[in-house]
């Protein structure tokens, strides 16, 4: 059976590009940060990318100069400060936004809200003005709120297309694949676990029952594994002891999602990734499920599929928190000047 989720094997280490369409113009907003720098490195390393524009409020000329020496064809340019943001965005096909403050020990993703909500609203306002047709990939937490913010900003500017706004939850899938592979002694590159719901705590719902290849766990082990996937971000925050959050694995996951998206935009068929998007699959107005990607973003929402009673219970228990986070984001955007 073919995996439902696009696999990253060879995604981050492709050979020579063959398609004439491999000319994606990608912008990274927040390119000097802990996620932005390794993410920009992975994007620079890909033959899919022909132009890479980097934006931040500090250090971008240095990051861009450093990356520009790498022997790949992507042309790199750095932009510094709000007055240079329009030039960074013009002509972009894909914009990736990892900008914001990282989590510190004891913080929830929601604790980041006040700072990151303003940052995302400001940056997506610029996107709506200067590259309204681009695919927008939001990494900045809390994703359960920053995606509704992005949607409201695009609506305000009359350029909203729900098929082009993505909350990048790929790290949850990457972690689920890795942890399942560790427990079962499998090659993680061949394991594929869809993760649905949202991107915080109990809203992260790994569908182990839909794993490829099929795996079984006793209930106690399944609960422990699920809890580890849900709290894996906190695991990294604690291990870094105040020095940051998941930056390297997030950069990998962000790059994986962008490459899948660009492949689909280039006409590759059957590209599937999970992402937190506008959705009618549940009573929550935004929800992550496997999506078939295409030239114009989301081609088809593949929905939740068949799930176990344990997974159904997790979906039901996530609803209140999801709806509250979404409303918080929408309310913020409506009052944002």
Residue pairs with C-beta under 8 A, 6 or more apart in sequence:
1 212
2 212
2 270
3 192
3 212
4 192
4 194
4 210
4 212
4 272
4 290
4 302
5 173
5 192
5 193
5 194
5 272
5 273
5 274
5 290
6 256
6 260
6 263
6 271
6 272
6 273
7 189
7 190
7 192
8 174
8 189
8 252
8 256
9 189
9 190
11 255
11 256
11 259
11 260
12 42
12 45
12 46
12 252
12 255
12 256
12 259
14 46
14 47
14 48
15 47
16 47
17 47
17 48
19 266
21 266
21 267
22 47
22 48
22 49
22 50
22 262
22 266
23 50
23 51
24 48
24 49
24 50
24 51
24 93
24 94
24 262
24 265
25 49
25 50
25 51
25 53
25 91
25 92
25 93
25 94
26 43
26 49
26 51
26 52
26 53
26 92
26 93
26 94
26 95
26 96
26 258
26 262
27 52
27 53
27 54
27 55
27 88
27 89
27 92
27 94
27 95
27 96
27 131
27 134
28 36
28 39
28 40
28 43
28 52
28 53
28 54
28 55
28 96
28 97
28 98
29 55
29 56
29 85
29 88
29 95
29 96
29 97
29 98
29 99
29 123
30 36
30 55
30 56
30 97
30 98
30 99
30 100
30 119
30 123
30 140
31 37
31 39
31 40
31 54
31 55
31 56
31 60
31 63
31 64
31 78
32 54
32 56
32 58
32 59
32 60
32 62
32 63
33 56
33 98
33 99
33 100
33 102
33 247
34 102
34 244
34 245
34 247
35 98
35 139
35 247
35 250
35 251
35 254
36 54
36 56
36 63
36 98
36 99
36 251
37 63
37 251
38 247
38 248
38 251
38 252
39 96
39 98
39 250
39 251
39 254
39 255
40 52
40 54
40 63
40 67
40 76
41 67
41 70
41 251
42 251
42 252
42 255
43 49
43 52
43 74
43 96
43 255
43 258
44 52
44 67
44 70
44 72
44 74
44 76
45 70
45 72
46 72
46 74
46 255
46 259
47 72
47 73
48 259
48 262
48 263
48 266
49 74
49 262
50 73
50 74
50 75
51 74
51 75
51 77
51 91
52 67
52 74
52 75
52 76
52 77
53 76
53 77
53 78
53 79
53 88
53 89
53 92
54 60
54 63
54 64
54 67
54 76
54 77
54 78
54 79
54 88
55 78
55 79
55 80
55 84
55 85
55 88
55 89
56 63
56 80
56 99
57 80
57 81
57 82
58 80
60 78
60 79
60 80
61 78
61 80
62 78
63 78
64 76
64 77
64 78
65 78
67 76
68 75
68 76
77 88
79 85
79 87
79 88
82 122
85 123
85 126
85 130
86 126
86 129
86 130
89 95
89 126
89 127
89 130
89 131
89 134
90 130
90 131
91 131
92 131
92 134
93 134
93 135
93 262
93 265
94 134
94 135
94 137
94 258
94 261
94 262
94 265
95 127
95 131
95 134
95 135
95 136
95 137
96 137
96 139
96 168
96 254
96 258
97 120
97 123
97 124
97 136
97 137
97 138
97 139
97 140
98 139
98 140
98 250
98 251
98 254
99 116
99 119
99 120
99 123
99 140
100 112
100 115
100 116
100 119
100 120
100 140
100 141
101 112
101 115
101 116
102 244
102 245
102 247
103 109
103 111
103 112
103 141
103 233
103 237
103 245
104 237
104 242
104 245
105 237
105 238
105 241
105 242
107 237
108 200
108 201
109 141
109 142
109 143
109 144
109 199
109 200
109 201
109 233
110 142
110 145
110 200
110 325
112 141
112 142
113 142
113 145
113 328
113 332
116 140
116 141
116 142
116 146
117 145
117 146
117 149
117 329
117 332
118 336
119 140
120 138
120 140
120 146
120 149
120 150
121 149
121 153
121 332
121 333
121 336
124 136
124 138
124 149
124 150
124 153
124 154
125 153
125 157
127 134
127 136
127 154
128 153
128 154
128 156
128 157
128 159
129 157
132 154
132 157
132 159
133 164
134 164
135 164
135 166
135 261
135 265
135 297
136 150
136 154
136 164
136 165
136 166
137 166
137 168
137 254
137 257
137 258
137 261
138 146
138 147
138 150
138 165
138 166
138 167
138 168
139 168
139 250
139 254
140 146
141 199
141 200
142 199
142 200
142 325
143 167
143 168
143 169
143 198
143 199
143 200
143 276
144 167
144 198
144 199
144 200
144 203
144 276
144 286
144 321
144 322
144 325
144 326
144 329
145 325
145 326
145 328
145 329
145 332
146 167
146 329
147 165
147 166
147 167
147 276
147 277
147 286
147 329
148 285
148 286
148 326
148 327
148 329
148 330
148 333
149 329
149 330
149 332
149 333
149 336
150 165
151 160
151 162
151 165
151 278
151 333
152 329
152 330
152 333
152 334
153 333
153 336
154 160
154 161
154 165
156 333
161 297
162 277
162 278
162 298
163 296
163 297
163 298
164 296
164 297
164 298
165 277
165 278
166 257
166 261
166 275
166 276
166 277
166 297
167 199
167 275
167 276
167 277
167 286
167 288
168 253
168 254
168 257
168 275
168 276
169 195
169 198
169 199
169 204
169 274
169 275
169 276
169 288
170 253
170 254
170 256
170 257
170 273
170 274
170 275
171 233
171 246
171 249
171 250
171 253
171 254
172 195
172 199
172 204
172 206
172 229
172 232
172 274
173 192
173 193
173 194
173 195
173 253
173 273
173 274
174 249
174 252
174 253
174 256
175 229
175 232
175 249
176 193
176 195
176 206
176 208
176 229
177 188
177 191
177 192
177 193
178 188
178 191
179 225
179 228
179 229
179 232
180 186
180 191
180 193
180 208
180 211
180 215
180 225
181 187
181 188
181 190
181 191
182 188
183 217
183 221
183 225
184 191
184 215
186 213
190 213
191 211
191 212
191 213
192 211
192 212
193 206
193 207
193 208
193 210
193 211
194 206
194 207
194 210
194 274
194 289
194 290
194 305
195 204
195 205
195 206
195 207
195 229
195 274
195 288
196 205
196 207
196 274
196 287
196 288
196 289
196 290
196 304
196 315
197 203
197 204
197 205
197 287
197 288
197 314
197 315
197 318
197 322
198 204
198 276
198 286
198 287
198 288
198 318
198 321
198 322
198 325
199 276
199 288
200 321
200 325
201 230
201 231
201 321
202 230
202 314
202 317
202 318
202 321
203 318
203 321
203 322
203 325
204 229
204 230
205 311
205 314
205 315
205 318
206 225
206 226
206 229
206 230
207 304
207 305
207 307
207 311
208 215
208 217
208 222
208 225
208 226
208 311
209 306
209 307
209 308
209 311
210 305
210 306
210 307
217 225
219 310
222 310
226 314
228 235
232 246
233 245
233 246
236 245
236 246
236 249
237 244
237 245
237 246
257 273
257 275
260 271
260 273
260 293
261 271
261 273
261 293
261 297
263 271
263 293
264 271
264 293
264 294
264 295
264 299
265 293
265 294
265 295
267 295
270 292
271 292
271 293
271 294
272 290
272 291
272 292
272 293
272 302
273 290
273 291
273 293
274 288
274 289
274 290
274 291
275 288
275 291
276 286
276 287
276 288
277 286
277 287
277 288
277 291
277 298
277 301
278 285
278 286
279 285
279 286
279 287
279 288
279 289
279 301
280 301
281 287
281 289
281 301
281 303
281 304
282 304
282 315
282 319
283 319
283 323
284 318
284 319
284 322
284 323
284 326
285 323
285 326
286 322
286 326
287 322
289 301
289 302
289 303
289 304
290 302
290 303
290 305
291 298
291 299
291 300
291 301
291 302
292 298
292 299
292 300
292 301
292 302
293 299
304 315
307 315
